[in-house]
């Protein structure tokens, strides 16, 4: 029997398909916009013949009538992620919630730790090769198809066909019904000013060529909108919505630097407007794969400059993040947040970002709190958190103490709650008893970009040590106005080396290496009264200067360099060459520095036990060489008749 005959033989009505489901079995329902609505409606219509059937799924966008109170004796829902259609049932105890990383759900299903006996899915019609396509939801659906003993498909001509792992041969389908429902159209919320400001702050952390993970909602849309001036972005995300389509059409997303699936958008599910469904249909730009593939932290970590943008409901002053509950009430789920936060933190140049408004309930509640509400669960631990963004700025928590974390988070909290948070921090001994904070925010209204002599420059908030207040406009300085500080990255605007740095920032110079850079910063002068120039070692040698105090500022790295003799190494000690017999090539030790930064000659370390003081030996050689030179000069003068031999 070829697939066309098999396909024709498995066609049935929805009532006949649901009649195949036995009592007491676990029923999986397709995810997101791919919920098989017709099969769900028929399942509830035949509820009287069911008992003790468990229904499992992640979030669905369609109706969930099986959680209504009248069906409590027939069906029990178990949610991997709590959506609006089942939230009330979970709160009232008529449905369950299983907290789990999204990357682990497929393996739980395949191993039957979470058993799936029946799978209700929605697919596209079969292609000419006999494959249906899972469309906009591959996520955990594919593992359910592979594990269930009974698979019923609702074949919908409106379902997009998406490249990747979502193709299923017809011989894995035990029955199918025809469904011609349009996919759920998720309207886009208008962006308010708070979301737009959060988006701008997030965008300041995203470099050209970064790979993105974003969610859905007002803040993710605002973040994507703020990236319209970025170049060659990529997408590796568990899901996406219309904001990604906008950046693709605008030319910002090219996937050029992606490590896995370059030039493609990689995801496991999507939902949004009808324009999104039409755009992804048979578009080779997109490739969808299961959640255990896309959300795998090790694969996330392999992406180029992976930037994971996630949300939170609440964060305390130590950096603990609650994202799935409000107090004791479960609200959503763990989802893929931790998968991507950890993956991005391991990615070269990666940045895990948590973006949230500073307040909730129209400003009545601060989302940054001294301690999480009683019963609130920690989804992302304080050790995993790096960047936290609100409309008031960015807090970088990586490697920072509890005191530093508390002050950084207070600085991006709503000004109305900063004093309260500071007092709470003092009570918990997180901060100093006399610690103060400011209620002023970042003066973005004064920020602008200019170009000076063909080189880009940036403006930033006034530096705390430059004598200007937070409300005064920043002063733009040309490149080099702060000496070598202007060559270091600007911490407030993350500009590249060569752009402007803040005045008085105390940044280390990037130009030069070793002591040459430090010499220039410290202002150590040479014999002409100016800073020792780049490559001053050679200048000192040409001028005959052998004073160790002058030579202290030259480049270190006094390693032995191998000669042609296998048992000799030639050592170079600040312009003086000496040989050390019996030392194997490449094994000579580093010679310590001499001069103003070595104030205690008696405590200078030795090269090796029994070899004497390296510094003393060097000084003796310097003295002997100077004496020999002095005598040679005296002899020369005597021969010319302009002096006598001493």
N, C-alpha and C positions, 0 to 999 in steps of 0.2 A: 504494500500500500504506500503510495507516494504521499507527500505532505498535504497536497490539495484534498485527497480523499480523506485523510485523517482529519484535516481541518473541518471539512464538511460534516463528518460523523460526530464531532464533538460539540456542534452547535446545539444550544438548548435555551429554554426560557430561564429567567431569573428564579422563578419558583422551583423549577426542576433542579437547578444548580444548588440552591440552598437546601433542598430536600436531601442532598447527598451528605450533608454535614451531620455527624452523629452527636449525641449528647455527651457532655463531660469533656469535650476536646478543646484544645487551645486554638483560637482563631486569630490569625494575623491579618491586619487591614493595612493596605497600602498607604504611603506617607504623603504629607503635604498636599499639593495640588493634584496628586494622582490617586486620591481616595476613590475607590469604586462605589460611587454614590448609589447606583441602582441595586447593587448586591447588598449594601448596608440597609437600605430601606426594606428590601425583601426579608432580610435576616430578622429585623424587628417585627415585621408583619407576621412571621411564623414563630414568634417568641414563645407561644404556649407549648410548643413541642420540644423546647430546649430546657436544660437544667444544668447548672454548674459548668457552664461554658465560660472560659476566660478569654477575653479579647485583649490583644496586645498590639501596640504600635507606638511610634514616636508621634510628634504633633501632626494632626490632620487639619485641613482647612475647611472640610465639609461638615455636615451635621454629625452628631454623635448621639442619636436617640437611645442607644443601648445603655446609657448611664442614667436615664431618667428613673425616678423612684419606683415606678410601676414595673420596671424590669429587673429590680434588684435581686429577685429570687431566680432569675434566668441567666443573667449575664453579670460577670464581674470584670471590670476593666483594669488593666495594669499598664500604666503609662511610663515609658522611658523618658518622656519629656512632656510636661503639662502644658497643654494649649488652652485657649479661652473656652473651648467647647466642652472641656472635661474638668475645669478648675474647681467649679462649685461641688461636683461630685467627690473630688478628692478631699476638699475641705470638710465635707459632711460625712466622710467615711464610707461612701458608696463605691469608691474606686481606690486603687492603690497606686503608689508611685515607687518606682525603682530607680534610685540614684546610681548612675553608671556613666562612664566616659563613652561618648558616642563611638569612639574607635574600637571599643570592646564589645559592642552589641552584636555585630555579625558573628564573632567567635562564640559568644554565649548561645546564640541560636544554633549554630552548626554543631556545637558540642552537646546540645540539648540540655544544658544547664537552664536555659529558658526554652522549653520545648514548644515547637510550632507544629501542629498537626494539619491545619488547614490554612491556606493562604488565599485571601481575596485581593486581587491586584487589578490595576488598570494598565492597559498597554495600547500600542498602536496596532493597526492591522498588519498581518504578515507581509513581508516583502516577497519578491520573486524567488527567493531562496528558502522561504519557509521560516523566517525568523520574525517574531514580534519584538517590539522595543519597549523598554520600561519607561522611556520618555524622560520627563522632568524629575523623576525620583528613582535613583538607583540605590542610594544610601544603604539601608538595611533590608530593602525589598529583595535584592538578589539572593541574600543568604536565606531568606524565608522561602523563596521559590526552590532553592536547592535542598532545603531540609524538610519541607512539608510533604506528607503522603498524598494530599489532595490539593491541587492548585486550580483555582477557578479564575479565569481572566475576564474582565469587562473590556472588550475591545472597542476603542473609541477612535473614530477617524479624526477627531480634533487633537489627538495626542501627538506632539512633535516627536520626530525621530532624531535622536541625539547620538552622535558617535561616542565610542568608548566601550564599556563593559556591559551595557544594558541590553544586549541582544540575547533573546531566549528562543531556542528552537521550539517549534510547535509540538514536538513529541513530549515536551515537559509540561504541557498544558492538558489537564484532565477534562476540562470543559470550559466553554466560553459563551458569554452572552453579549449581545450588541448593546452598547451604550453610546448615545450621541449627545452627551452633555458637554457644554462648553466648560473649559477649565475655569476655576475660580479666579476672578479678576480682582487682584489686591490693589485698591486705590492708594495712590501716593499721598502721604500727609504733607501739607504745606510746612515749609521749614521756618521755624521761629528764630529770633535773633540769638537766643541762647545756643540752640543747636548749631547755627552757623558759626558762632564764635568758637565752640568746641571743635568744629570741623577745621577752622583755620589753625587752631593750636595743634591739632593732630597733624595737619599737613606740614607744619614746620619741622616735624620729625621724619618725614618721608623723603628719601632721596630719589633722584631719577634712577630708573632701573630696578627699583624695589619690586618685590613680589608681595601681593596683598592677600590678606584674609579679612573679610568683612561679613557682617551679619545683615539683618534687615530691620528697618525702622527709620525713625527720623534722624537719629544721630549718625548711623552708618551712611545714610543718604547725604547728610551734610558733610561728612568726612570725604566722601567721594566727589562731591561738588567742589570742594576746596582743592582737589588735586588736578584741576583743569589746566594748570600751567606746568605739570610734571611730564616727563618724557619716558617712553619705553618701560612703562609699568607692566607687571605681570599679575596673574591671578591664580592662586592655589588656595581654594576656599571650600569649606564643606557645603556652602550654599551662596547664592547671590541673588540680587534682584535688579530692578531697572537702572539703578545707579551705575552698575558696571556696563550696561549696554550704552549708556550715555558717553562714558569715557572711551569705549571702543569706537563709537561713531565719531567722536571728537579727535581720535588719533592718539590719545594718551596711553591706551593699553595696546601694546604690541607683543608682549611676551618675549621680547628679544633676548633678555638675559636670564630667562628661567633655566634652571638646571635640568629639571624633568619636564617633559612636554613643552619644549620651547615653542613660542609663537602660537600657543593654544591657551584657552581658559579651562582650567581643571577644577572640577567640582563634583559633588555627589547628588545635589538636588538644587532646584531653583523654583521660585514662584514670583509672580508679579502681575504685570498688565498683559493684555492681549498682544501688545507690541513685542514684549519679551518672548512670548511663546512663538510668535511668527519669526522672530529674529534667530532663535536657536534651532529652528527646524531644519534639519539636514545641513547645518552650517558647520563646515570642517574646522572652524575656529574653536569649537567646544568639544570637550571630551569628558564624559561623566564616568565615575568609578565608585565602587562601594566605600562606605565610611571607614572600614578598616584599612583601606589603601590611602584615601585622601587625608584622613585624620591621623594617620600613623605619625607620631612625633619624630621618628627617625627620618621619614621622608620629608616632613615639613622642614626639618633642620638642614636638609640638603639644598633647599632653595636659596637663590641669590638674594641677600638682604631681605629676608622674610620679615614682613611687618604684619603682626596679628592685632587686629583692632576688635576689642570685645567690650561688652558693657558690664555693669554691676548695679546692684540695688543698694549696696551699703559697703563702706570700707572704714575700718577703725584706724586709730592713730598709729598702730604698729604695722599696718599694711595688710591685715587680713581682709579678704574679700568675700562677701556674701552675694551670690548671684542667683540662687534658686528659691529663696524663701524670704518672707517678711515676718520676722519673729518666728513663731511656731507654725505659721501657715505656709505650706509649700506653694510656690507661685509659678515656677517654670521647670528648670532642670539644669543639670551640669552641662549637657550638650557637648560641644567640642571645645569649650573655652580652655580647659587645662591642656588638652591635646596641642592646641596651637600656641598657647602661652609658653609651654615648655619647648616645643619645637622651634619657635622663633628665638627663644633665648639661646639655643644652641647653634643657630644659623649664623654664619659669618656676616657681620654687619646687621644682624636681625634685631628687631625691636618689638617686644611684647607691650602692647598699649591697652590700658583700661580707660575708657572714656565714659563719663557720666556727668549729668547736671549736678551742680553743687547742692540743689535742694529738690524736694518733692512736695506734692500737695500744695502747689502754688506758693512755694516759699515757706510753708509752715514747718517743714521738717528738713534738717540738714542730712544729706547723704553721707557726709564725712562725720563720723561720730567718735567719741572717746572709746566706747566699747560697743560691740555688736549687740543688737537687741537680744534679750533672753530667748533662747530657742533657735536663733538664726544660725544657719550652718555655714561653715567655711568651705567654699568651693575652690578658691585659689589661695594657697598658703602665703604667708608673708615672705617666705623665701623665694617664691616664684614671681612676685610682683616686681616690675621694674618701673615703667612709666605710668603715671596716673594723670589724667587730663580732665579738667573742668573748663568752664567758660572763663575762669580766672587765671588759667595758666597750666603749666606742666610741672609735676613733681617727679624727679628721678630718684627712686628709692634703692636702686641696686647698690649693694655694698655699703649702705648707710646705717648708722646706729639708730637705736630707737629714738634718741633725742633728735637726731637729724631728720628722721622720717616724720616724727610728730610735727616739727616746725615746717617741713616742706608741705605736708598735707594741710596744716592750718593755713598756710599762705595761699592755697588754692581753694579753700572753703569760702562759702558766702561770707562777706564782711560782717553780717549781722550775727554770725555764730562763732567768729574767731576768738573773741574774748572768752566766751563760754568754753570753747575747746581748749584754750590755753590754760584756764583755771583747772579744767579736768586733768590736763597733762601734768600740771604742778601737783595736784593731789595724788596722782599715781607715780610721781617722781620720774616722769618721762623727760621733763625739761628742768632747767634751773629755776629756783624759787623766784628770782628777779627777772626772769625772761620776759621780753616784751615782743609784740608783733605789730604789724601795720595793717590798717584796713584798706589801704590803697592797692589797686591792681596794676596790671601792666598798661602803660599809656599807649595803647595801640594807635590812638588817633594821631599821634605824632610820628608814627613810623612811616618811612618811605624809602624807596630804593633809588639810588642814583648811580651814575657811571662816571668815573673820573679817569680821564685819559685812556679810555678804552678798557679799563679794568673795572669789574663790578664791585660795588661797595654796598654796605647795608647800614641801616640805622637800627638802634636798639634802645631799650630803656636806659635811663640814666644809671650810671654805676654808683653804688652807695658811697664811694670815696671821692667822687669828682666834684663835690660841693654843690650839687643841684638837687632839688627836690623831685619827688616822684611825678609831680604834675608839670614840671618844666620840660620843654622840648629837648630831646637829645641833641648833642652837638656832633655833626658829622665831621670826621677827621680824615684827611687823605692818608693813603697808604704810607707807612713809615713815620706817622706822627708820634707813635709811641715807641720808637726805636724798633728793636726786634720783636717786641710784643705784638706788633701788627702782623707778624708772620705766623702767629699761632691761631688755631680755630677760635672763633667767638663763641663762648658758651651759651649766650642767650639767643643767638640766631643760627648757630650751627653752620656758619659759613665755612667754606673751604680755606685752607692756608693760602695767604695772599690777599684775602679780603680783610676788612677792617676788624680790629679787636677793640674791646672796651678800654677806655683809659683807666690806668691804675689797676688793671686786672691782675697784675703779678704773674702773668703767664710766662712759661718757659719758652725760650726761643727754639724754633724748629730749624733755623738756618745754622749750618755748621755742625760739627760733631764733637763730642767729648769736651775737653777743657777749652777748646777754641771758642765754643759758644758761651761757656761760663765766663771765660776771660772777658769777652766783649760785654756781657751783662754786668760783670762786676766792675768794669772800667779800669782794669789793670793797665797801666801805661807802659809803653816801651821807652827807649832812650830819647825818642823825639818828642815825648810829652803827650802823644795821642794814644788811642786804643790800639792794642796789638792787632795788626791786620790779619785777615785770613791767610794762612800759610806762613805765619810769622816765624815758624821754626827756621826756615831757610834764611829769612832776613837776619835773625839773630846770629846765625852761624856766619853769614857774610860779614856782619859788622864786628865779628870777633868777640861778641859778648858771651862770657862764660859764667856770668853770675847766676847762681842757682835760684836766686830770688826772681830774676827775670824769666828764667826757664821754667819756673813752676807753672806759669800760665799757658804753656804750650801743650799741644795735643798729647794725651797719654797713649797707651797702647804700646808700651815698651816691651813688646814680646820679642823673644829670640826668633831670628830668621835663619832658616837652615842654609848651610853652605854646601859646597860639593863634597866636603869631607863628612863621612857618615857619623863620626864621633865628635864633631865639633859644631858648635852653634855660635853664630856671630850675634852679639847683643848690641843693641843701639840704645845708648843712654843719653838722651837730650843732646845730640850732636857729637857725642864721643863714642867711638867704636872700641870694643874690647872683646877679647876671645876668652871662652871658658873651656878649658880642656877637660876631656873625660865626660862631657855631658852629651847624652844622645840627642840627635837632631829632633826638634819639635817638642822637647820636654822642658825647656827652660821656663822658669817661673816669671811672673809679672813683676816688674820693678816698681816699688812704691814711689810716690811723688815726693819731691823735695821742695821746700820753699815756704811761703807764707801759710799754706794750708796744712803744714806738717809742723805744728808748733812745739812738739815735744821730741827732740832728737833721741832722748834716752829711751823712749818707748817705741821707736821705730821697729817694725817687724824685720826679721832677717830673711834672707833668701832661702837658706837651708841651715840647719844646725851645723856649727863647725866651720862655716864659710865666712864668718865675720860680718860686720855691718855693711850692707850694700851701700847705704848712704855715706858712711865714713869712707869706704873705698872710693866712691865716686868723687867725694869732695877732695880726697887726697890727689886723685888724678887731675882734677881741675886745678888745684894749687900747683902741682908739679908742672902742668902744661903752661900755666900763666908765668911761673918763674922762668921756665926755659924760653918762653917768648920774650920776656923782659930782657934776659941776658942776650939773646940774639939781636934784639933791637939796639942794645947798648954797644955791642961789638960792631954793628953796622955803622953807628954814629961815629965811633972812634976811628974806624977806617977812613971815613970821609973827613975826619979832622974836626968834627963839630961836637965832640964829647970825649970822655975818657972811659976806659973800662973800669967798672966799679970793682 
